[in-house]
Amino acid sequence: MREQMLYDTDRYQLRDYIIERLNEVTMANRDAVPGGVVFFGDSLTQFMDLKRFYPEYKNAYNCGIAGITSDMLLHFIDEGVLKYRPSTVFLMVGTNDLGNTTMTSPRQIALNVKEIIEIIHNNLPDCRINLLSCIPCDEAIQSYMAKGTTLRRNDTLRMVFAEYQRVIPYSYVHMIDMFDALYDENGHLDTSAFKDGLHVNDAGYEKLVAAVKRQL
């Protein structure tokens, strides 16, 4: 994310592809049908084929933004959620916060997400909010041990959901834990479900979506 920067204060840096995606999401809200379902989050949301994995939702809108963090989503709720006037929101974010962009703590991620949820609820009080956990990564490829420039590892990713439960007490938030969906019955991570140790392939999405639907 930092490309060739020689100096950085850990402020999130917008990139051209993020700006293009922000514009796509903004333009799409103009024709959105009120009462639909918005999926709001990072690349794990953006790269998911909603028609394939959630065919039951007639008016589903993918508002995922690759590379985004929880802090940046706070600046985009109006265009990315509120103007769609959804009846349901799925929110999944946090993995990038632990990457080499801002390296935010699990508690700060949870506080950012809490504020996102408060803005959504207080503008759309009848909207159902489903808060999804982070998912594990293949630590041999994507952890701080492998990269040396992130805070990401699986116990930290799991900790984000624990912080959600600690700091987001609202009864109108439905928390969904997908973390274990990518482990087999012996507790081993299914590395075949990943493209690059961080993003999942279609088999990975099938496991994650099944876990979501079991908990809805």
C-alpha positions in Angstrom: 0.0 0.0 0.0 2.8 2.5 0.8 4.5 1.8 -2.5 7.5 4.1 -2.8 6.8 6.4 0.1 10.0 7.3 2.0 8.2 8.7 5.0 4.8 7.9 6.5 2.9 8.6 9.7 0.7 5.5 9.5 -2.1 7.5 7.9 -4.2 5.5 5.5 -3.2 6.3 1.9 -5.9 6.4 -0.8 -4.8 4.7 -4.1 -6.2 5.1 -7.6 -8.0 1.8 -7.7 -9.7 2.6 -4.3 -10.9 6.0 -5.7 -12.3 4.2 -8.7 -14.1 1.7 -6.6 -15.5 4.4 -4.3 -16.9 6.1 -7.4 -18.5 2.9 -8.6 -20.2 2.3 -5.3 -21.4 6.0 -5.2 -22.8 5.9 -8.7 -24.6 2.6 -8.0 -26.5 4.0 -5.0 -28.4 6.4 -7.4 -30.4 3.5 -8.9 -30.6 1.3 -5.9 -34.0 -0.1 -4.9 -34.8 0.8 -1.2 -35.2 -2.2 1.1 -32.3 -4.2 -0.5 -29.3 -5.8 1.1 -25.9 -4.0 1.3 -22.6 -5.9 1.7 -20.2 -3.3 3.1 -16.5 -4.0 3.7 -13.1 -4.7 2.2 -11.8 -6.9 -0.6 -13.2 -10.1 0.9 -16.6 -8.5 0.3 -15.8 -6.9 -3.1 -14.5 -10.1 -4.6 -17.6 -12.2 -3.6 -20.1 -13.1 -6.3 -23.3 -12.1 -4.6 -25.5 -13.6 -7.3 -23.8 -17.0 -6.8 -23.6 -17.1 -3.0 -26.7 -15.1 -2.0 -29.2 -15.8 -4.8 -32.0 -15.4 -2.3 -31.5 -11.7 -2.1 -33.1 -10.0 -5.2 -31.7 -6.6 -4.6 -28.2 -7.2 -3.2 -25.5 -4.5 -3.6 -21.8 -5.2 -3.3 -20.2 -2.2 -1.6 -16.9 -3.9 -0.8 -13.8 -1.8 -1.4 -10.5 -3.6 -1.8 -7.8 -2.3 0.5 -10.1 -0.3 2.8 -9.8 -0.1 6.5 -12.4 0.4 9.2 -11.3 4.0 9.7 -11.7 4.8 6.1 -15.2 3.1 5.9 -16.3 5.7 8.6 -15.9 8.4 6.0 -17.9 6.5 3.4 -21.1 5.3 5.2 -23.4 7.8 3.5 -22.5 6.8 0.0 -21.7 3.2 0.7 -24.7 2.3 2.9 -27.2 5.0 3.8 -28.1 6.2 0.3 -29.0 2.6 -0.6 -31.7 2.7 2.0 -31.2 -1.0 2.8 -33.3 -3.2 5.1 -30.2 -5.3 5.9 -26.5 -4.7 6.0 -23.6 -7.2 6.2 -20.5 -5.6 7.5 -17.1 -7.3 7.3 -13.9 -5.3 7.9 -10.7 -5.4 9.9 -8.2 -7.6 8.1 -6.6 -4.6 6.3 -6.3 -2.7 9.6 -3.8 -5.3 10.7 -1.9 -5.1 7.5 0.9 -2.7 6.6 -1.4 0.3 6.1 -2.3 1.4 9.6 -1.6 -1.6 11.9 -4.5 -0.8 14.2 -5.1 -2.7 17.4 -8.1 -5.1 17.6 -9.7 -2.7 20.2 -9.4 0.3 17.9 -10.9 -1.7 15.0 -13.8 -2.6 17.2 -14.3 1.0 18.3 -14.3 2.1 14.6 -16.8 -0.6 13.8 -19.0 0.4 16.7 -19.1 4.0 15.3 -20.0 2.6 11.8 -22.8 0.7 13.4 -24.1 3.6 15.4 -24.2 5.8 12.3 -26.1 3.2 10.3 -28.6 2.4 13.1 -29.3 6.0 14.0 -30.0 6.9 10.4 -31.7 3.6 9.4 -33.2 2.4 12.7 -35.2 -0.5 11.1 -32.1 -1.8 9.2 -30.9 -5.2 10.3 -27.1 -5.1 10.9 -25.1 -8.4 10.6 -21.5 -8.0 11.8 -19.2 -10.7 10.4 -15.9 -11.7 12.0 -12.6 -11.5 10.3 -11.4 -14.8 8.8 -8.0 -16.5 9.4 -5.1 -16.2 7.1 -2.4 -18.7 6.0 0.3 -17.6 8.4 3.1 -19.1 6.4 2.3 -16.4 3.7 0.4 -13.5 5.3 1.3 -13.2 9.0 3.7 -10.8 10.6 6.2 -13.7 11.0 6.2 -14.1 7.2 6.1 -10.5 6.2 7.6 -8.6 9.1 5.5 -5.5 8.3 2.1 -6.3 9.7 0.2 -7.1 12.9 -1.7 -9.9 11.2 -1.7 -13.3 12.6 -4.6 -15.7 13.4 -4.8 -15.1 17.2 -5.0 -11.3 16.5 -7.6 -11.8 13.8 -9.7 -13.9 16.2 -9.2 -11.2 18.9 -11.1 -8.7 16.7 -14.3 -10.6 17.1 -13.8 -10.8 20.9 -13.4 -7.1 20.9 -16.6 -6.7 19.0 -18.4 -8.7 21.7 -16.8 -6.6 24.4 -17.4 -3.0 23.1 -20.5 -3.4 20.9 -23.4 -4.2 23.3 -26.3 -3.3 21.1 -29.1 -5.8 20.8 -29.8 -4.7 17.2 -26.4 -6.1 16.0 -26.3 -9.7 15.0 -22.8 -11.0 15.3 -21.7 -13.8 13.0 -18.4 -15.7 13.7 -17.0 -17.2 10.5 -13.5 -17.8 11.8 -13.6 -21.5 12.3 -15.3 -22.2 9.0 -12.0 -22.5 7.2 -10.6 -25.1 9.7 -11.2 -28.8 9.3 -12.4 -31.2 12.0 -8.8 -31.7 13.2 -8.3 -28.0 13.7 -6.1 -27.5 10.6 -6.5 -24.5 8.4 -7.8 -25.5 4.9 -5.1 -23.7 2.9 -6.7 -25.0 -0.3 -9.5 -22.5 0.3 -7.2 -19.5 -0.3 -5.9 -17.8 -3.4 -3.0 -16.1 -1.8 -3.2 -16.9 1.9 -5.5 -13.9 2.6 -8.2 -13.9 -0.1 -10.3 -17.0 -0.5 -11.3 -18.8 -3.6 -14.8 -20.0 -4.5 -14.4 -23.1 -2.2 -13.5 -20.7 0.6 -16.5 -18.5 0.0 -18.7 -21.5 0.0 -17.5 -22.4 3.5 -17.8 -18.8 4.8 -21.3 -18.3 3.3 -22.5 -21.6 4.8 -21.3 -20.4 8.2 -23.1 -17.1 7.8 -26.4 -18.8 6.7 -26.3 -21.2 9.7 -26.1 -18.3 12.0 -28.7 -16.0 10.4 
